[in-house]
């Protein structure tokens, strides 16, 4: 089968490898869609954000969806021809975090596409417990987007308690931030979307953002305060940029909740002014627990969210070099391999 590898230094290799054989507790999925994520660029450059030195030696892709074509002898809840998306974290299965469905917090976890073979291939073998059942009405493209992209931001928005009384600021309008706009709107919030790139602001407006701003504008903070009256009651930073993270904390209203979603190495904040004296809650939010997925699907359904809107470009596996180059050059938003 064809599979995409990222050995670093902006190299993209399409290799012919054996179709994996599922173990007793695994299924073999024929991949139909697999998304490119901004974190994949760390592999593209050779500085993996997950897995360290162990990363970059396996098939890439941590956001796949497809159809089951073979099941192991111990598989009980899924069968051949079931349509599924896949949770990216393979945990030990027995620790407290795994039993709670938080495979990505397991001390022994491996990550699809980084330290375990991922979904940028024609087939993938994964444990049954990692399967996420897709509704019949959801396309494979939407199913792939429903995991890391939308699922992560939906989980973050729920942790922030976003509802009809919320004013939500979202910094960084790449694929994650755009998904955050959809999630926050579906939960009832008013959304202020911020990005220095005009095309991204226009895209966020098309997704339903109530106010779009260039965060580098000298009037941006004043406009946020005027819109919310007292600042934002919830904030999501998807940029990983220190200036954006500090701006989110600066305009947070008293008792607001702020989540950092975008990966970054380090940030300096003003704890007294930004947190203590406003009694602001600051958290990190990373992916979602497998048990959350039914609620995520319910929000997609009740909010009538068209997840395919987030996919601005699609590619075949043979076009992998072009796909990663364009994604790196920010000439695409969510880019997806369709098989």
C-alpha positions as CSV (number, residue, x, y, z in Angstrom):
1,X,0.0,0.0,0.0
2,X,1.0,3.7,-0.3
3,X,2.0,5.5,2.8
4,X,3.3,9.0,3.5
5,X,6.4,9.6,5.7
6,X,8.0,12.9,6.9
7,X,11.7,12.2,7.6
8,X,12.4,15.9,8.3
9,X,14.1,18.8,6.5
10,X,10.9,19.4,4.5
11,X,11.1,16.0,2.8
12,X,8.0,14.1,1.9
13,X,8.3,10.4,1.0
14,X,5.6,8.2,-0.5
15,X,6.6,4.6,0.2
16,X,5.2,1.2,-0.7
17,X,4.7,-0.8,2.6
18,X,2.9,-3.9,3.6
19,X,-0.8,-3.7,4.6
20,X,-0.8,-4.1,8.4
21,X,-2.3,-7.2,9.9
22,X,-4.6,-6.5,12.8
23,X,-3.9,-8.1,16.2
24,X,-6.7,-9.9,18.1
25,X,-8.0,-6.7,19.7
26,X,-7.5,-4.6,16.5
27,X,-9.4,-3.8,13.3
28,X,-8.0,-3.0,9.9
29,X,-9.5,0.2,8.5
30,X,-9.4,1.2,4.9
31,X,-8.7,4.9,5.1
32,X,-11.0,7.2,3.2
33,X,-10.0,10.6,4.5
34,X,-7.0,11.8,6.6
35,X,-6.3,15.4,7.6
36,X,-3.1,17.4,7.7
37,X,-2.6,19.2,11.0
38,X,-0.4,22.2,12.0
39,X,1.5,19.9,14.4
40,X,2.4,17.7,11.4
41,X,4.7,20.5,10.3
42,X,6.9,19.8,13.3
43,X,7.6,16.4,11.6
44,X,7.9,18.1,8.3
45,X,10.8,20.2,9.7
46,X,12.2,17.5,11.9
47,X,11.3,18.9,15.3
48,X,8.4,16.8,16.5
49,X,6.1,18.3,19.2
50,X,5.1,14.8,20.2
51,X,7.4,11.9,20.8
52,X,10.7,13.7,20.6
53,X,13.5,11.6,19.1
54,X,11.1,8.6,18.7
55,X,8.9,10.5,16.3
56,X,9.2,10.7,12.5
57,X,9.9,7.0,11.8
58,X,6.4,5.9,11.1
59,X,3.5,6.6,8.7
60,X,2.1,10.1,9.3
61,X,-1.5,11.2,9.9
62,X,-3.4,11.4,13.2
63,X,-6.8,12.4,11.9
64,X,-8.1,9.5,9.8
65,X,-11.6,8.1,9.0
66,X,-12.6,5.1,7.0
67,X,-14.3,1.7,6.8
68,X,-13.5,-1.5,8.7
69,X,-12.4,-4.2,6.3
70,X,-11.1,-6.8,8.8
71,X,-11.6,-7.4,12.6
72,X,-9.4,-9.3,15.1
73,X,-10.8,-12.4,16.9
74,X,-11.3,-10.5,20.2
75,X,-13.2,-7.5,18.6
76,X,-16.8,-7.4,19.9
77,X,-18.4,-4.0,19.4
78,X,-17.4,-3.3,15.8
79,X,-17.7,-5.3,12.6
80,X,-16.7,-5.3,9.0
81,X,-18.1,-2.4,7.0
82,X,-18.7,-0.2,10.0
83,X,-17.7,3.4,9.3
84,X,-15.4,5.0,11.8
85,X,-13.1,7.8,12.8
86,X,-10.1,7.1,15.0
87,X,-8.9,8.5,18.3
88,X,-5.2,9.5,17.9
89,X,-3.9,8.2,21.2
90,X,-3.2,4.5,21.8
91,X,-2.9,4.0,25.6
92,X,-2.1,1.0,27.7
93,X,-5.9,0.4,28.2
94,X,-5.7,-0.3,31.9
95,X,-4.4,2.7,33.8
96,X,-6.8,5.2,35.4
97,X,-6.6,7.7,32.5
98,X,-7.3,5.0,29.9
99,X,-10.2,3.6,31.9
100,X,-11.6,7.1,31.9
101,X,-11.2,7.4,28.1
102,X,-8.2,9.9,28.3
103,X,-5.8,7.7,26.3
104,X,-3.7,10.8,25.5
105,X,-2.8,11.2,29.2
106,X,-1.6,7.6,29.6
107,X,2.1,7.4,30.7
108,X,2.7,4.7,28.0
109,X,0.7,6.2,25.2
110,X,1.8,6.3,21.5
111,X,0.4,8.8,19.0
112,X,-0.8,7.9,15.6
113,X,1.4,9.6,13.0
114,X,4.2,10.4,15.4
115,X,5.2,7.3,17.3
116,X,2.7,4.8,15.8
117,X,1.7,4.3,12.2
118,X,-1.0,6.8,11.2
119,X,-3.6,7.4,8.7
120,X,-1.9,9.0,5.7
121,X,-2.0,5.6,4.0
122,X,-4.4,3.3,2.3
123,X,-4.9,1.1,5.5
124,X,-4.4,1.4,9.2
125,X,-4.6,-1.1,12.0
126,X,-5.8,0.2,15.4
127,X,-7.2,-1.1,18.7
128,X,-11.0,-1.5,18.9
129,X,-11.1,0.9,21.8
130,X,-9.8,3.7,19.6
131,X,-12.7,3.5,17.2
132,X,-15.3,6.4,17.0
133,X,-18.5,5.3,15.3
134,X,-19.6,7.7,12.5
135,X,-23.2,8.4,11.8
136,X,-24.5,7.2,8.5
137,X,-25.2,10.8,7.5
138,X,-21.6,12.0,8.1
139,X,-19.1,11.8,5.2
140,X,-15.6,10.4,5.8
141,X,-14.2,13.9,5.1
142,X,-16.4,15.4,7.9
143,X,-15.6,12.4,10.1
144,X,-11.8,13.0,9.8
145,X,-12.4,16.7,10.7
146,X,-14.6,15.8,13.6
147,X,-11.6,14.4,15.6
148,X,-8.6,16.5,16.2
149,X,-9.8,19.7,14.5
150,X,-13.4,20.1,15.7
151,X,-13.3,17.6,18.6
152,X,-10.4,19.3,20.3
153,X,-12.0,22.8,20.1
154,X,-15.4,21.5,21.0
155,X,-14.0,19.9,24.1
156,X,-12.1,23.2,25.0
157,X,-15.2,25.3,24.5
158,X,-17.2,23.0,26.8
159,X,-14.5,23.2,29.4
160,X,-14.8,27.0,29.3
161,X,-18.6,26.6,29.9
162,X,-19.5,28.4,26.7
163,X,-23.3,29.1,26.5
164,X,-25.7,31.7,25.3
165,X,-24.4,34.3,27.8
166,X,-20.8,33.9,26.7
167,X,-18.6,36.4,24.8
168,X,-15.8,34.2,23.4
169,X,-12.5,35.5,22.0
170,X,-10.6,33.2,19.7
171,X,-7.0,34.0,18.7
172,X,-5.5,32.3,15.7
173,X,-7.8,31.4,12.8
174,X,-6.1,28.5,11.2
175,X,-7.9,25.2,11.1
176,X,-8.2,24.9,14.9
177,X,-9.4,28.5,15.4
178,X,-11.9,28.1,12.6
179,X,-13.2,25.0,14.3
180,X,-13.4,26.9,17.5
181,X,-15.7,29.5,15.8
182,X,-18.1,26.7,14.8
183,X,-18.0,25.1,18.2
184,X,-18.5,28.3,20.2
185,X,-21.4,29.4,17.9
186,X,-23.0,26.0,18.2
187,X,-22.9,26.2,22.0
188,X,-24.6,29.7,21.8
189,X,-21.7,32.1,22.3
190,X,-21.0,35.4,20.6
191,X,-17.6,35.1,19.0
192,X,-14.8,37.6,18.5
193,X,-12.3,36.1,16.0
194,X,-8.8,37.5,15.8
195,X,-6.0,36.9,13.2
196,X,-3.6,39.2,11.4
197,X,-4.3,37.5,8.1
198,X,-7.3,39.2,6.3
199,X,-8.3,36.0,4.4
200,X,-8.6,34.1,7.7
201,X,-10.7,36.8,9.2
202,X,-13.0,36.7,6.2
203,X,-13.3,32.9,6.5
204,X,-14.1,33.2,10.2
205,X,-16.9,35.7,9.3
206,X,-18.3,33.2,6.8
207,X,-18.4,30.6,9.6
208,X,-20.5,32.9,11.8
209,X,-18.1,34.9,13.8
210,X,-19.9,38.0,15.2
211,X,-16.8,40.3,15.1
212,X,-13.5,39.8,13.3
213,X,-10.4,41.8,14.2
214,X,-6.8,42.2,13.4
215,X,-5.1,41.7,16.8
216,X,-2.2,43.9,15.7
217,X,-4.6,46.9,15.2
218,X,-4.1,49.7,17.7
219,X,-7.9,49.7,18.3
220,X,-8.4,45.9,18.7
221,X,-8.4,45.9,22.5
222,X,-10.8,48.8,22.7
223,X,-13.1,47.1,20.2
224,X,-13.1,43.9,22.2
225,X,-14.0,45.7,25.4
226,X,-16.7,47.7,23.6
227,X,-18.3,44.5,22.1
228,X,-18.3,42.5,25.3
229,X,-18.9,45.4,27.6
230,X,-16.5,44.1,30.2
231,X,-14.2,41.9,28.1
232,X,-14.5,38.3,27.0
233,X,-16.0,35.8,29.4
234,X,-14.2,32.9,27.6
235,X,-11.1,32.9,25.5
236,X,-9.3,30.3,23.3
237,X,-5.8,30.8,22.1
238,X,-5.1,28.6,19.1
239,X,-2.0,30.5,17.9
240,X,0.6,29.5,20.5
241,X,1.8,33.1,20.1
242,X,2.9,34.8,23.3
243,X,1.5,38.2,22.3
244,X,-1.9,36.6,21.5
245,X,-1.9,34.6,24.8
246,X,-1.2,37.8,26.8
247,X,-3.9,39.7,24.9
248,X,-6.4,37.1,25.7
249,X,-5.6,37.4,29.4
250,X,-5.6,41.2,29.2
251,X,-9.1,41.4,27.8
252,X,-10.5,38.6,29.9
253,X,-13.4,39.8,32.2
254,X,-13.3,39.1,35.9
255,X,-14.1,35.4,36.5
256,X,-13.4,34.6,32.8
257,X,-12.0,31.2,31.8
258,X,-9.1,31.1,29.3
259,X,-7.8,28.0,27.5
260,X,-4.5,27.7,25.7
261,X,-4.8,25.2,22.8
262,X,-2.1,26.3,20.4
263,X,1.3,24.6,21.1
264,X,4.1,26.8,22.3
265,X,7.4,26.2,24.1
266,X,7.1,28.9,26.7
267,X,5.2,32.1,27.5
268,X,5.6,34.9,30.1
269,X,2.4,36.2,31.6
270,X,1.6,38.8,34.3
271,X,0.0,36.6,37.0
272,X,-1.2,39.3,39.4
273,X,-2.8,41.6,36.8
274,X,-4.0,39.0,34.4
275,X,-5.1,36.1,36.8
276,X,-5.1,36.8,40.5
277,X,-6.8,40.2,40.7
278,X,-9.4,39.3,38.1
279,X,-9.9,35.7,39.5
280,X,-9.4,34.4,35.9
281,X,-9.1,30.7,35.4
282,X,-6.3,29.6,32.9
283,X,-6.1,26.1,31.6
284,X,-4.5,24.0,28.9
285,X,-6.8,22.0,26.7
286,X,-5.5,19.2,24.6
287,X,-7.6,16.9,22.4
288,X,-10.6,15.1,23.8
289,X,-11.5,12.0,25.8
290,X,-13.0,9.1,23.7
291,X,-16.1,9.2,25.9
292,X,-16.8,12.8,24.8
293,X,-17.3,11.9,21.1
294,X,-21.0,11.1,21.3
295,X,-21.6,14.6,22.7
296,X,-19.4,16.1,20.0
297,X,-21.5,14.4,17.4
298,X,-24.6,15.7,19.1
299,X,-23.4,19.2,19.0
300,X,-22.5,18.8,15.3
301,X,-26.1,17.5,14.6
302,X,-28.0,20.0,16.7
303,X,-25.9,22.9,15.6
304,X,-26.3,21.9,12.0
305,X,-22.6,22.3,11.6
306,X,-21.1,21.6,8.1
307,X,-17.7,20.4,9.0
308,X,-16.7,20.1,5.4
309,X,-16.5,23.9,5.2
310,X,-13.3,23.7,7.1
311,X,-11.6,21.6,4.4
312,X,-10.4,24.3,1.9
313,X,-8.2,21.8,-0.1
314,X,-8.2,18.1,-0.8
315,X,-5.4,15.9,-2.2
316,X,-4.6,12.4,-3.2
317,X,-1.7,10.5,-1.4
318,X,0.3,10.9,-4.6
319,X,0.1,14.7,-4.1
320,X,1.5,14.6,-0.6
321,X,4.6,16.7,-1.3
322,X,2.4,19.5,-2.8
323,X,-0.1,19.2,0.0
324,X,2.5,19.7,2.8
325,X,4.3,22.5,0.9
326,X,1.1,24.5,0.4
327,X,0.0,23.8,3.9
328,X,3.3,25.0,5.2
329,X,3.1,28.2,3.0
330,X,-0.4,28.9,4.5
331,X,-2.0,28.6,1.1
332,X,-4.5,26.1,2.5
333,X,-6.5,26.0,5.7
334,X,-7.6,22.4,6.6
335,X,-6.1,20.2,4.0
336,X,-7.3,16.6,3.7
337,X,-6.1,13.5,1.8
338,X,-9.0,11.6,0.2
339,X,-8.5,8.0,-0.8
